[in-house]
Amino acid sequence: MANLFGEYICKIDAKGRFMLPAGLKKQLQEADRDRFVINRGFEKNLTLYPDSEWQKITREINSLNLYSKKNREFVRYFYRGASELVCDSANRLLLPKTLLDYAAIDKELVLFAFANRIEIWSKELYESALDADAEPEAFSDLAEEVMGRINEKPETP
């Protein structure tokens, strides 16, 4: 599994292309440096997966029981807009217009890499989602709620 990290601000050209930053590209396995799959994110963003990570995720999703209505709905939404992207000779990726519109991406975007994926946000939406004024206290509370019990030993009867 990839262990991507970093935050990168990129300009997007009139055709919907952006250059994949060298610092991010060097974190990818060689086989994943030019082939990706993009789809809608869970918020108003996009998610870019290195091809090998996409293959793992889709195996997991394809194992869902499609007789369950919730599973079918999830699968439809997850795959909605999914597109293969390949870097061109100038190391640029072309984002589909429908996905640019969905994520309200115009002139600048933010690549937020973590774990096995890269979220792509409009710069404005990213900044409002991670409001710097609310971060210190809210982040502390969130960290306590999410991570606070990791080192606790389970109670024994």
N, C-alpha and C positions, 0 to 999 in steps of 0.2 A: 504494500500500500504506500502511496505517495505521502509525504509529510510536508506539504506546501505551506508557505507562510509569506506574509508581506502585504503591503498596501501600496498600490501604484496608481498614479493619476496619468491618464493617457488622453490625447486629443483624437478625435474621430474625424475623418475627412468626409467630404460631401457624398461619397459613395457608400459610407457606412463602414469604412475600414479603420482599423487601429493597429499599431505595431505592438507586438508582444514584447514586453521589456526583457532585456538580456538577463537581468537578475532573477527574473521569474523562470525564464526558459531554461537556465542552467540548473534549476532545481528539478526539472523533469527528467525522467529516464529517457535515454536517447531515442527509443522507439516511440515515445509520446511527444516529442518536441514539435511535430508538425501536424498531428492529427488529433482532433477534438470533436466532442459532441456538445452542443449547447441546447439548453431548454429553459423554460420558465422556472424562476426560483420560487421559493415559498412566500416571499414578500414581493414587492414590485421591483424585482431585479431578475437577472438572468444567471444561470449557473453553467459554467464551462467545465467540462470533465475531460481530462486526458483520456484518449481512446481506451487504454487498458482498464482504467477505473470505471468507465462507462460500461464496459463488458461485464465487470463484476456486479455492478449495481443492477443492470438489466437481468442478469441471471437470478438475482434475489427477487426482483419484482415479478419476473415471469414465473416464479414458483408460487405466487399467490393463488388462492382458490378463486377462480373467476365466477363461481356460482354465488359468491357473496356480492351483494349490490355495492357495499362500501368499497370493496376491493376493486370492482370494475370502475367505479367512479374515480378512485385514486389513480388507477392505471391510465385512464383516459386523460386525466388532467396532467399527470406526470409526463406522459409522452407528447402532450400537446405542444406543437411548435418545435419539437426536437429536430435538430439539423446537424449534419456532419459539416465540420469546418476544417479546411486544410490551409496551412500557411502558404502564401504566395512567395515568389522569389525575393521579395523585399521584406519578408518576415511579418507580413500583415495578415490579419484575419478579417474576413468580410462578414458582418453581422446581418442576418436577414431583416428586412424592413419591418415585418410584422413583429419581430421580437424587439427591435429598437423602439417601436411605437408602444408596445406593452410596458417596457421599462422606462419610458419617457427619456430616453437617451438622445441627446442632441449634439453638443459640441465637445463636451468632456465627459469622461467616464472614470470610474474608480474600479480597479481590479483589487479584490480583497481575497487573498489566497489563504486557505486553511485546510488542514487534513488532506483530503483527496480531491478538492474542488477549488474553483476560482469563481467567486461571485462577481458579477459585473453590475454595477450600479450607475445611474446617472449621478453626477457629482452632487447635484443639489439634493436629491433624495437620500443619498448616503450621508451627507452632512446633517440633514434633519433627522434621520433615523438614529444617528449616534450623536445626539445633541451634546456638545462639549460642556454646556452650562449645567446639565443634569447628570453628567457622568460620574463624578467622584462618589457622591453618596449613593446614588442609584446602583452604580457598579458594585460598590461594596456590599449592598444588600443582596444583589443578584448573586455575587460570588458566594456569600454565606449560604444562601438558599440552595444553590446548585452544587457547590463544592464542599460545603461545611461538614458533611458527614462522611467524607471519603476515608478519613483516618480513624473513624469510630469503629470499635469492635462490636460485632453483633451481640445483642443481649442473649444470654444463655438462660434457659428455664431452670 
